[in-house]
Every structure is written in C-alpha cells, then in structure tokens.
C-alpha cells in the first residue's frame, strides 16, 4: 500500500512538473499582411513565405524571453492590395494584440495602415513598400528595411542618362502611391540630367489594355518608357509595345516590375530584353546570406520566389531581436530597442535612421537575359 502511495505521489508530481513546463511556453503572434488574392497574390505569397520561414527558424532556436520558452506563430491577413482592406487588416491585428507586424507589400496599403499601428502602439516593419511618404509622419512604430523610391527612381534615371545616353522618355504610372511616387522621382531626376519628358500617361493597377496610351506615346518617338507600377500591368504592356513596333524602346521600372513573374506575363515578347529595373537592396548573390538562404527557400517553396521574401524574413528576425534585447514581447517595452537595432541579416547589416528608414540602403539594377533576371551591378 505504501509503495503504491509513493508511486501515485511521484506520478502526480511528474504530471504537475509537466503542466508547469507546458505553462511556461508563451505563444507570441507576429502579424503579416500582403495581397494573397488578386493579380498581385504572387508577391504576397512570397512575402508570407519569408515570414513563415523565419518563424520556423526562430522556433528551432528555442528562444527564451523573460524566463519563458517562446513559440512564435504567424497571423496572416490578406489586404488584396486595397487600402481599405489594408486598414481593416491592420485593425484586426491590433485587436488580436499581435506583438508586431511584418508588412504591408504596397505603399498604398502600408501608408494608411501605419497610422492604425501607431494608434494602437504595435510596431510594423515593411520589406517591400518603398514610397518615401511612409516615414514622413515620424511614427515610432514604422520601420522599412529596403531602399525607398528616392533611391530607385533616381538610380534608374542616372542609368538612363549616363550609361544609355537617352534623350527622350515617356512616363506611365498606375496612380497608386507606389507607382506615382517612383515615377515622380524618376521624372524629376531624369529632367535634372537633361532628358526630355515627351509624354506622361496614366493607367490603373487593374488595367490590361494599354494600346491607346502606347499609341499616343509612340507618336512622340521616345528612347525609353518609364512605368511606375507592378508586373501584372508591365507584362501585358511589354507585349503590346512589341505589337506596336516599339521594340527598340528601353523600358524602365522600380522593384514592382523587377520579378521573375514578369517574364511569364510578357508572354515571350522580345521587349523583355529592353527592361531595366531597380530593386532596393543587394542582389541575392551579394547579400551576406543570400545564396544559402535562397537555396533553403527554393527547397521549401519551389518556384514561388519573387522579390521581397528575404526582407520579410529579416524583418521578422529584427522584431524578435528587439524583443530579446528588451527581455519583453510587450510593444511598449521593446519598441525603443527597435530604434537601436544593429542586426546581421540575410539581406544586409540592418540599422535604422531616427525616422525608421534603413541606414545605408543598397540598390541593384537588373536586366533580363534569355528570360532570366540578371543583376547589372
């Protein structure tokens, strides 16, 4: 009887210890927002994959914060590249009290969402939205780990003027915060370099027929066309340029068109060979951990890589790094540590300016050779 009693007590103690261990696991949710539906879903899925991969890697590290073993989870939301859905998704993450957010993809969704995050006191880091206006309000909750449009638009304009010696360019933008912003920087910089802006046309981020605006541009005989927008429009635009005999006209764009997907969307058009696009950040080959990271990504998510997943991966780690240094996942406690970030990421050594912009951002120009995206610098 005594032996049985001892065994029962021991068993009860073991169960109690097990419960204590279980209770010591703290779940921390990190939000992610991007378009997972609609024409830009390929970007959004790539971004989300980057966060999922980071969370898997962090959970494998058995992170301990404030004496508790941490289990990270993603709360993924779809904003369909729509500003209203973007703010609704941001509010949903605020209500869920996530510890931090990686997102959004588009400047047009990130800028209005940034106010929602500021008002509820949750930090967000974008690895994709590039409009400089994002950091202008000076929110302590807003961070960007990629070069902004001032670098991208200007870099392309310098290349057009200095390397290609272009004299006349036309500009098209899709009227979104991103497309308009990057086109505006290109236009101002190109004009300052003596390039004549012969035409300006506008479209939307839903359009697929550009024959009318391209016909109007053709009459002005430009050496190049700059398009401020994303690849679901740039691909068909390249096909239609070929149909109109604009086969020798250079085609410029920011990171929104700088994808592997554009080669498919251009449907074999020879004009793809005239594309020069810019991405904020080093090429994968020149990123500190780019090549090894990309091999792991491709094994996990074959054929899904686009542009920004290395940045969303790093953004997730940067949030957690600040939590670790603050010994807290409470945004009020760890936000000040975000401002002091000095993190060796896959994409770069990440540190922030006082306004939340990345310090010393790199920029890379790309062209397409045999349908494959290749870095120029």
ROZA-448003 format. One record per residue (C-alpha): residue number from 1; x, y, z negated. Coordinates in steps of 0.5 Angstrom, whole numbers, always signed. Each point is the difference from the previous one (the first is absolute). Example, Ala and Ser with C-alpha at 12.3 -4.5 7.8 and 13.67 -1.06 7.14 Angstrom:
<nodes>
<num=1 c1=+25 c2=-9 c3=-16>;
<num=2 c1=+2 c2=+7 c3=+2>;
</nodes>
This chain:
<nodes>
<num=1 c1=+0 c2=+0 c3=+0>;
<num=2 c1=+6 c2=+5 c3=-2>;
<num=3 c1=+3 c2=-2 c3=+7>;
<num=4 c1=-6 c2=+2 c3=+4>;
<num=5 c1=-1 c2=+6 c3=-4>;
<num=6 c1=+7 c2=+2 c3=+1>;
<num=7 c1=-1 c2=-1 c3=+8>;
<num=8 c1=-6 c2=+4 c3=+0>;
<num=9 c1=+3 c2=+6 c3=-3>;
<num=10 c1=+6 c2=-1 c3=+4>;
<num=11 c1=-4 c2=+0 c3=+6>;
<num=12 c1=-4 c2=+6 c3=-2>;
<num=13 c1=+6 c2=+4 c3=-1>;
<num=14 c1=+2 c2=-2 c3=+7>;
<num=15 c1=-6 c2=+2 c3=+3>;
<num=16 c1=+0 c2=+6 c3=-4>;
<num=17 c1=+7 c2=+2 c3=+3>;
<num=18 c1=-2 c2=-2 c3=+7>;
<num=19 c1=-6 c2=+5 c3=-1>;
<num=20 c1=+5 c2=+5 c3=-2>;
<num=21 c1=+4 c2=-1 c3=+6>;
<num=22 c1=-6 c2=+1 c3=+4>;
<num=23 c1=-2 c2=+6 c3=-3>;
<num=24 c1=+7 c2=+3 c3=+1>;
<num=25 c1=-1 c2=+0 c3=+7>;
<num=26 c1=-2 c2=+7 c3=+2>;
<num=27 c1=-3 c2=+1 c3=+7>;
<num=28 c1=+2 c2=+6 c3=+4>;
<num=29 c1=-4 c2=+2 c3=+6>;
<num=30 c1=+3 c2=+4 c3=+6>;
<num=31 c1=-5 c2=+3 c3=+5>;
<num=32 c1=+2 c2=+0 c3=+7>;
<num=33 c1=-5 c2=+4 c3=+6>;
<num=34 c1=+1 c2=+0 c3=+7>;
<num=35 c1=-4 c2=-2 c3=+6>;
<num=36 c1=-2 c2=-7 c3=+0>;
<num=37 c1=-5 c2=+0 c3=+5>;
<num=38 c1=-1 c2=+4 c3=+7>;
<num=39 c1=+5 c2=+2 c3=+5>;
<num=40 c1=+6 c2=+1 c3=-5>;
<num=41 c1=-1 c2=-6 c3=-4>;
<num=42 c1=+7 c2=-3 c3=+2>;
<num=43 c1=+3 c2=+6 c3=-3>;
<num=44 c1=-4 c2=-1 c3=-6>;
<num=45 c1=+1 c2=-8 c3=-1>;
<num=46 c1=+8 c2=+1 c3=+1>;
<num=47 c1=+0 c2=+6 c3=-6>;
<num=48 c1=-4 c2=-5 c3=-4>;
<num=49 c1=+4 c2=-6 c3=+1>;
<num=50 c1=+6 c2=+4 c3=-2>;
<num=51 c1=-3 c2=+2 c3=-7>;
<num=52 c1=-2 c2=-8 c3=-1>;
<num=53 c1=+7 c2=-2 c3=+2>;
<num=54 c1=+2 c2=+5 c3=-6>;
<num=55 c1=-5 c2=-2 c3=-5>;
<num=56 c1=+2 c2=-8 c3=+2>;
<num=57 c1=+8 c2=+2 c3=-1>;
<num=58 c1=-2 c2=+4 c3=-7>;
<num=59 c1=-4 c2=-5 c3=-3>;
<num=60 c1=+6 c2=-5 c3=+2>;
<num=61 c1=+5 c2=+4 c3=-5>;
<num=62 c1=-5 c2=-1 c3=-6>;
<num=63 c1=+0 c2=+8 c3=-1>;
<num=64 c1=-1 c2=+2 c3=-8>;
<num=65 c1=-2 c2=+7 c3=-2>;
<num=66 c1=-2 c2=+2 c3=-7>;
<num=67 c1=+1 c2=-7 c3=-2>;
<num=68 c1=-5 c2=-3 c3=+4>;
<num=69 c1=+1 c2=-5 c3=+6>;
<num=70 c1=-3 c2=+3 c3=+6>;
<num=71 c1=-4 c2=-3 c3=+6>;
<num=72 c1=-1 c2=+5 c3=+6>;
<num=73 c1=-6 c2=+0 c3=+4>;
<num=74 c1=-2 c2=+4 c3=+6>;
<num=75 c1=-7 c2=+3 c3=+1>;
<num=76 c1=+0 c2=+1 c3=+8>;
<num=77 c1=-5 c2=+5 c3=+3>;
<num=78 c1=-2 c2=+2 c3=+7>;
<num=79 c1=-1 c2=+7 c3=+2>;
<num=80 c1=+0 c2=-1 c3=+7>;
<num=81 c1=+4 c2=+6 c3=+2>;
<num=82 c1=-6 c2=+4 c3=-2>;
<num=83 c1=+1 c2=+6 c3=-5>;
<num=84 c1=-7 c2=-1 c3=-4>;
<num=85 c1=+1 c2=-8 c3=+0>;
<num=86 c1=+7 c2=+2 c3=-3>;
<num=87 c1=-2 c2=+5 c3=-5>;
<num=88 c1=-5 c2=-6 c3=-2>;
<num=89 c1=+5 c2=-5 c3=-1>;
<num=90 c1=+4 c2=+5 c3=-4>;
<num=91 c1=-5 c2=+1 c3=-5>;
<num=92 c1=-2 c2=-8 c3=+0>;
<num=93 c1=+8 c2=-1 c3=-2>;
<num=94 c1=-1 c2=+6 c3=-5>;
<num=95 c1=-6 c2=-3 c3=-3>;
<num=96 c1=+4 c2=-7 c3=+0>;
<num=97 c1=+5 c2=+3 c3=-4>;
<num=98 c1=+6 c2=-3 c3=+4>;
<num=99 c1=+7 c2=+2 c3=-2>;
<num=100 c1=+2 c2=+3 c3=+6>;
<num=101 c1=-2 c2=+0 c3=+8>;
<num=102 c1=+4 c2=-1 c3=+6>;
<num=103 c1=-3 c2=+4 c3=+6>;
<num=104 c1=-3 c2=+2 c3=+4>;
<num=105 c1=+2 c2=-1 c3=+7>;
<num=106 c1=-3 c2=+6 c3=+4>;
<num=107 c1=+2 c2=+7 c3=-2>;
<num=108 c1=-8 c2=+2 c3=+1>;
<num=109 c1=-2 c2=-5 c3=-6>;
<num=110 c1=+6 c2=+1 c3=-4>;
<num=111 c1=+0 c2=+7 c3=-1>;
<num=112 c1=-8 c2=+0 c3=-3>;
<num=113 c1=+2 c2=-6 c3=-4>;
<num=114 c1=+6 c2=+3 c3=-3>;
<num=115 c1=-5 c2=+5 c3=-4>;
<num=116 c1=-4 c2=-5 c3=-2>;
<num=117 c1=+6 c2=-4 c3=-3>;
<num=118 c1=+3 c2=+7 c3=-3>;
<num=119 c1=-7 c2=+1 c3=-3>;
<num=120 c1=+0 c2=-7 c3=-4>;
<num=121 c1=+7 c2=+0 c3=-1>;
<num=122 c1=+2 c2=-6 c3=+4>;
<num=123 c1=+7 c2=+0 c3=+4>;
<num=124 c1=+0 c2=-2 c3=+7>;
<num=125 c1=+6 c2=-1 c3=+5>;
<num=126 c1=-1 c2=+0 c3=+7>;
<num=127 c1=+5 c2=-3 c3=+5>;
<num=128 c1=-4 c2=+2 c3=+6>;
<num=129 c1=-4 c2=+7 c3=+0>;
<num=130 c1=+5 c2=+5 c3=+3>;
<num=131 c1=-4 c2=+7 c3=+0>;
<num=132 c1=+4 c2=+5 c3=-4>;
<num=133 c1=-6 c2=+3 c3=-3>;
<num=134 c1=-1 c2=-6 c3=-4>;
<num=135 c1=+5 c2=+2 c3=-5>;
<num=136 c1=-1 c2=+7 c3=+0>;
<num=137 c1=-5 c2=+1 c3=-6>;
<num=138 c1=+5 c2=-3 c3=-4>;
<num=139 c1=-3 c2=-5 c3=-4>;
<num=140 c1=+4 c2=-4 c3=-5>;
<num=141 c1=-4 c2=-7 c3=+3>;
<num=142 c1=+2 c2=+1 c3=+7>;
<num=143 c1=+7 c2=-3 c3=+3>;
<num=144 c1=+2 c2=-2 c3=+7>;
<num=145 c1=+6 c2=-5 c3=+2>;
<num=146 c1=+0 c2=+2 c3=+7>;
<num=147 c1=+2 c2=+6 c3=+4>;
<num=148 c1=-5 c2=+5 c3=+2>;
<num=149 c1=-2 c2=+2 c3=+6>;
<num=150 c1=+4 c2=+6 c3=+0>;
<num=151 c1=+6 c2=-5 c3=+1>;
<num=152 c1=-4 c2=-4 c3=+5>;
<num=153 c1=-3 c2=+6 c3=+5>;
<num=154 c1=+7 c2=+4 c3=-1>;
<num=155 c1=+4 c2=-6 c3=+2>;
<num=156 c1=-4 c2=-2 c3=+6>;
<num=157 c1=+0 c2=+7 c3=+2>;
<num=158 c1=+8 c2=+0 c3=-1>;
<num=159 c1=+1 c2=-6 c3=+4>;
<num=160 c1=-5 c2=+2 c3=+6>;
<num=161 c1=+4 c2=+7 c3=+1>;
<num=162 c1=+7 c2=-2 c3=-2>;
<num=163 c1=+1 c2=-7 c3=+3>;
<num=164 c1=-5 c2=-1 c3=+5>;
<num=165 c1=+0 c2=+8 c3=+2>;
<num=166 c1=-7 c2=+0 c3=+1>;
<num=167 c1=-3 c2=+7 c3=+3>;
<num=168 c1=-8 c2=-1 c3=-1>;
<num=169 c1=-4 c2=-4 c3=-4>;
<num=170 c1=-7 c2=-1 c3=-2>;
<num=171 c1=-3 c2=-2 c3=-6>;
<num=172 c1=-6 c2=-4 c3=-2>;
<num=173 c1=-3 c2=-1 c3=-7>;
<num=174 c1=-5 c2=-4 c3=-3>;
<num=175 c1=-3 c2=+5 c3=-5>;
<num=176 c1=+2 c2=-4 c3=-6>;
<num=177 c1=+4 c2=+3 c3=-6>;
<num=178 c1=+6 c2=-4 c3=+2>;
<num=179 c1=-1 c2=+1 c3=+8>;
<num=180 c1=-1 c2=+7 c3=+0>;
<num=181 c1=+6 c2=+1 c3=-6>;
<num=182 c1=+5 c2=-4 c3=+4>;
<num=183 c1=-2 c2=+3 c3=+7>;
<num=184 c1=+0 c2=+7 c3=-3>;
<num=185 c1=+8 c2=-1 c3=-3>;
<num=186 c1=+2 c2=-3 c3=+7>;
<num=187 c1=-3 c2=+6 c3=+4>;
<num=188 c1=+3 c2=+6 c3=-5>;
<num=189 c1=+7 c2=-4 c3=+0>;
<num=190 c1=-1 c2=-1 c3=+8>;
<num=191 c1=-1 c2=+7 c3=+1>;
<num=192 c1=+5 c2=+3 c3=-4>;
<num=193 c1=+5 c2=-5 c3=+4>;
<num=194 c1=-2 c2=+4 c3=+7>;
<num=195 c1=-5 c2=-6 c3=+2>;
<num=196 c1=-6 c2=+3 c3=+3>;
<num=197 c1=-7 c2=-3 c3=-2>;
<num=198 c1=-4 c2=+0 c3=+6>;
<num=199 c1=-7 c2=-3 c3=-3>;
<num=200 c1=-3 c2=-2 c3=-6>;
<num=201 c1=-6 c2=-5 c3=+0>;
<num=202 c1=-4 c2=-4 c3=-6>;
<num=203 c1=-3 c2=-6 c3=-1>;
<num=204 c1=-2 c2=-4 c3=-6>;
<num=205 c1=+2 c2=-6 c3=-4>;
<num=206 c1=-6 c2=-5 c3=+3>;
<num=207 c1=+1 c2=+2 c3=+8>;
<num=208 c1=+3 c2=-5 c3=+5>;
<num=209 c1=-1 c2=+4 c3=+7>;
<num=210 c1=+5 c2=+6 c3=+1>;
<num=211 c1=-1 c2=+0 c3=+7>;
<num=212 c1=-3 c2=+8 c3=+0>;
<num=213 c1=+6 c2=+2 c3=-4>;
<num=214 c1=+5 c2=-3 c3=+3>;
<num=215 c1=-2 c2=+2 c3=+7>;
<num=216 c1=+0 c2=+7 c3=-3>;
<num=217 c1=+7 c2=-1 c3=-3>;
<num=218 c1=+2 c2=-3 c3=+7>;
<num=219 c1=-1 c2=+7 c3=+4>;
<num=220 c1=+5 c2=+3 c3=-5>;
<num=221 c1=+5 c2=-4 c3=+2>;
<num=222 c1=+4 c2=-1 c3=-7>;
<num=223 c1=+6 c2=-4 c3=-1>;
<num=224 c1=-3 c2=-3 c3=-6>;
<num=225 c1=-6 c2=-1 c3=-4>;
<num=226 c1=+0 c2=+0 c3=-8>;
<num=227 c1=-6 c2=-4 c3=-3>;
<num=228 c1=-2 c2=+1 c3=-7>;
<num=229 c1=-4 c2=-6 c3=-3>;
<num=230 c1=+0 c2=-7 c3=+0>;
<num=231 c1=+1 c2=-6 c3=+4>;
<num=232 c1=-7 c2=-2 c3=+2>;
<num=233 c1=+0 c2=+6 c3=+4>;
<num=234 c1=+7 c2=+0 c3=+2>;
<num=235 c1=+0 c2=-7 c3=+3>;
<num=236 c1=-6 c2=+2 c3=+5>;
<num=237 c1=+3 c2=+7 c3=+1>;
<num=238 c1=+6 c2=-3 c3=+3>;
<num=239 c1=-4 c2=-5 c3=+5>;
<num=240 c1=-4 c2=+6 c3=+2>;
<num=241 c1=+7 c2=+4 c3=+1>;
<num=242 c1=+2 c2=-5 c3=+5>;
<num=243 c1=-6 c2=-1 c3=+4>;
<num=244 c1=+0 c2=+8 c3=+1>;
<num=245 c1=+7 c2=+0 c3=+2>;
<num=246 c1=+3 c2=+3 c3=-6>;
<num=247 c1=+5 c2=-6 c3=+0>;
<num=248 c1=+7 c2=+5 c3=-1>;
<num=249 c1=-3 c2=+4 c3=-5>;
<num=250 c1=+3 c2=-1 c3=-7>;
<num=251 c1=-5 c2=-2 c3=-6>;
<num=252 c1=+2 c2=+2 c3=-7>;
<num=253 c1=-4 c2=-1 c3=-7>;
<num=254 c1=+1 c2=-1 c3=-7>;
<num=255 c1=+0 c2=-6 c3=-4>;
<num=256 c1=-7 c2=-1 c3=+1>;
<num=257 c1=+1 c2=-3 c3=+7>;
<num=258 c1=+7 c2=-3 c3=-2>;
<num=259 c1=-3 c2=-7 c3=-1>;
<num=260 c1=+1 c2=-7 c3=+4>;
<num=261 c1=-7 c2=+0 c3=+1>;
<num=262 c1=+0 c2=+6 c3=+5>;
<num=263 c1=+4 c2=-5 c3=+5>;
<num=264 c1=-6 c2=-4 c3=+0>;
<num=265 c1=-5 c2=+6 c3=+0>;
<num=266 c1=+4 c2=+3 c3=+6>;
<num=267 c1=-2 c2=-7 c3=+4>;
<num=268 c1=+6 c2=-1 c3=+4>;
<num=269 c1=+1 c2=+8 c3=+2>;
<num=270 c1=+6 c2=+2 c3=+3>;
<num=271 c1=-1 c2=+7 c3=-4>;
<num=272 c1=+2 c2=-4 c3=-7>;
<num=273 c1=+7 c2=+1 c3=+3>;
<num=274 c1=-1 c2=+7 c3=-1>;
<num=275 c1=-2 c2=+0 c3=-7>;
<num=276 c1=+5 c2=+4 c3=-5>;
<num=277 c1=-3 c2=-1 c3=-7>;
<num=278 c1=+2 c2=+2 c3=-7>;
<num=279 c1=+0 c2=-3 c3=-7>;
<num=280 c1=+1 c2=+2 c3=-7>;
<num=281 c1=+6 c2=-4 c3=-3>;
<num=282 c1=+6 c2=-4 c3=+3>;
<num=283 c1=-1 c2=-6 c3=+5>;
<num=284 c1=-1 c2=-6 c3=-3>;
<num=285 c1=+7 c2=-2 c3=+2>;
<num=286 c1=+3 c2=+6 c3=-4>;
<num=287 c1=-5 c2=-1 c3=-6>;
<num=288 c1=+4 c2=-2 c3=-6>;
<num=289 c1=-4 c2=-7 c3=-1>;
<num=290 c1=-4 c2=+1 c3=+7>;
<num=291 c1=+2 c2=-6 c3=+4>;
<num=292 c1=+0 c2=-5 c3=-6>;
<num=293 c1=-7 c2=+3 c3=-2>;
<num=294 c1=-3 c2=-1 c3=+7>;
<num=295 c1=+2 c2=-7 c3=+0>;
<num=296 c1=-4 c2=-1 c3=-6>;
<num=297 c1=-6 c2=+4 c3=+2>;
<num=298 c1=+0 c2=-4 c3=+7>;
<num=299 c1=+0 c2=-7 c3=-3>;
<num=300 c1=-6 c2=+3 c3=-5>;
<num=301 c1=-4 c2=+4 c3=+5>;
<num=302 c1=+2 c2=-3 c3=+7>;
<num=303 c1=-1 c2=+5 c3=+6>;
<num=304 c1=-3 c2=+6 c3=-5>;
<num=305 c1=+6 c2=+5 c3=-1>;
<num=306 c1=-2 c2=+7 c3=+3>;
<num=307 c1=+4 c2=+6 c3=-4>;
<num=308 c1=-1 c2=+1 c3=-7>;
<num=309 c1=+0 c2=-6 c3=-4>;
<num=310 c1=+7 c2=+1 c3=-2>;
<num=311 c1=-2 c2=+6 c3=-3>;
<num=312 c1=-7 c2=-2 c3=-4>;
<num=313 c1=+5 c2=-6 c3=-2>;
<num=314 c1=+5 c2=+5 c3=-3>;
<num=315 c1=-6 c2=+5 c3=-3>;
<num=316 c1=-3 c2=-6 c3=-4>;
<num=317 c1=+7 c2=-1 c3=-3>;
<num=318 c1=+1 c2=+7 c3=-1>;
<num=319 c1=-6 c2=+1 c3=-4>;
<num=320 c1=+2 c2=-6 c3=-4>;
<num=321 c1=+7 c2=+2 c3=-1>;
<num=322 c1=-3 c2=+7 c3=-3>;
<num=323 c1=-5 c2=-5 c3=-5>;
<num=324 c1=+6 c2=-4 c3=-2>;
<num=325 c1=+4 c2=+6 c3=-2>;
<num=326 c1=-5 c2=+3 c3=-4>;
<num=327 c1=-2 c2=-6 c3=-3>;
<num=328 c1=-7 c2=+1 c3=+2>;
<num=329 c1=-5 c2=-1 c3=+5>;
<num=330 c1=-4 c2=+6 c3=-2>;
<num=331 c1=+0 c2=+5 c3=+6>;
<num=332 c1=+0 c2=+6 c3=-6>;
<num=333 c1=+7 c2=-3 c3=-2>;
<num=334 c1=+3 c2=-3 c3=+6>;
<num=335 c1=-1 c2=+6 c3=+5>;
<num=336 c1=+5 c2=+4 c3=-3>;
<num=337 c1=+5 c2=-6 c3=+1>;
<num=338 c1=-2 c2=+0 c3=+8>;
<num=339 c1=+3 c2=+7 c3=+1>;
<num=340 c1=+6 c2=-3 c3=-3>;
<num=341 c1=+1 c2=-6 c3=+5>;
<num=342 c1=+6 c2=-2 c3=+2>;
<num=343 c1=-1 c2=-7 c3=+4>;
<num=344 c1=+4 c2=-4 c3=+4>;
<num=345 c1=-6 c2=-2 c3=+5>;
<num=346 c1=+0 c2=-4 c3=+6>;
<num=347 c1=-1 c2=+6 c3=+5>;
<num=348 c1=+4 c2=+5 c3=-4>;
<num=349 c1=+3 c2=+2 c3=-7>;
<num=350 c1=-6 c2=+4 c3=-2>;
<num=351 c1=+0 c2=+6 c3=-4>;
<num=352 c1=-5 c2=+6 c3=+0>;
<num=353 c1=+0 c2=+7 c3=+1>;
<num=354 c1=-4 c2=+4 c3=-5>;
<num=355 c1=-6 c2=+0 c3=+5>;
<num=356 c1=-1 c2=-7 c3=+1>;
<num=357 c1=+4 c2=+0 c3=+6>;
<num=358 c1=+5 c2=-6 c3=+2>;
<num=359 c1=+8 c2=+3 c3=-1>;
<num=360 c1=+4 c2=+0 c3=+6>;
<num=361 c1=-5 c2=-4 c3=+4>;
<num=362 c1=+3 c2=-3 c3=+7>;
<num=363 c1=-3 c2=+0 c3=+6>;
<num=364 c1=+0 c2=-5 c3=+6>;
<num=365 c1=-1 c2=+1 c3=+8>;
<num=366 c1=-3 c2=-6 c3=+4>;
<num=367 c1=-1 c2=-2 c3=+7>;
<num=368 c1=-3 c2=-7 c3=+3>;
<num=369 c1=+5 c2=-4 c3=+4>;
<num=370 c1=-4 c2=-6 c3=+3>;
<num=371 c1=-6 c2=+1 c3=-4>;
<num=372 c1=+4 c2=+0 c3=-7>;
<num=373 c1=+1 c2=+6 c3=-4>;
<num=374 c1=+8 c2=+2 c3=-1>;
<num=375 c1=+3 c2=+5 c3=-4>;
<num=376 c1=+4 c2=+5 c3=+3>;
<num=377 c1=+4 c2=+3 c3=-5>;
</nodes>
